[in-house]
């Protein structure tokens, strides 16, 4: 779900890997591996990505509804 949320955030912002990498200070190869599901990012990397994208990426748990994309987490 992290990779899906990250890809969604990049898509809606029309932002590429290298642009995001430069914005947040994370190697573009790391971001690529996260997107491909070959790497799980640590808390520091996740925080940088979420701040740089101004979007929660970690799946939010909502009782009775399971997990959702970050942008839907505040919906009733």
C-alpha positions in Angstrom: 0.0 0.0 0.0 2.9 2.3 0.6 4.1 2.0 -3.0 0.5 2.5 -4.3 0.1 5.7 -2.2 3.5 7.0 -3.3 2.7 6.4 -6.9 -0.7 8.1 -6.5 0.9 11.1 -4.9 3.5 11.4 -7.6 0.9 11.1 -10.3 -1.5 13.7 -9.0 1.4 16.1 -8.6 2.9 15.3 -12.0 6.2 14.8 -10.2 9.0 12.5 -11.3 11.4 10.4 -9.2 14.4 12.6 -9.6 12.4 15.8 -8.9 11.0 14.2 -5.7 14.5 13.0 -4.8 15.9 16.4 -5.1 13.0 17.9 -3.1 13.3 15.6 -0.2 17.0 14.6 -0.1 16.4 10.9 -0.8 18.3 9.1 -3.6 16.0 8.5 -6.6 17.1 4.9 -6.7 15.7 4.4 -3.2 12.4 5.9 -4.3 12.3 3.6 -7.3 12.9 0.5 -5.2 10.1 1.6 -2.8 7.8 2.0 -5.8 8.8 -1.4 -7.1 8.2 -3.1 -3.7 11.9 -4.1 -3.5 12.7 -1.9 -0.6 10.8 -0.9 2.6 11.7 2.6 3.7 12.7 3.5 7.2 10.8 6.0 9.3 13.1 8.9 8.4 12.7 8.3 4.6 9.0 7.9 5.0 8.8 11.2 6.9 10.8 13.0 4.2 8.6 11.7 1.5 5.4 12.6 3.3 6.6 16.1 4.1 7.9 16.6 0.5 4.6 15.4 -1.0 2.5 17.0 1.7 0.6 13.8 1.8 0.4 10.8 4.2 1.8 7.7 2.5 1.7 5.2 5.3 -1.7 3.3 5.1 -4.1 4.6 7.7 -6.2 2.1 9.6 -9.8 3.1 10.1 -11.9 0.8 12.4 -14.6 -0.9 10.5 -13.2 0.1 7.2 -9.7 -1.4 7.2 -6.8 0.3 5.5 -7.2 3.2 3.1 -5.1 5.6 1.0 -3.7 8.4 3.0 -5.8 11.1 1.3 -9.0 9.2 2.4 -8.0 8.8 6.0 -9.8 11.8 7.3 -13.1 11.0 5.6 -16.0 10.0 7.9 
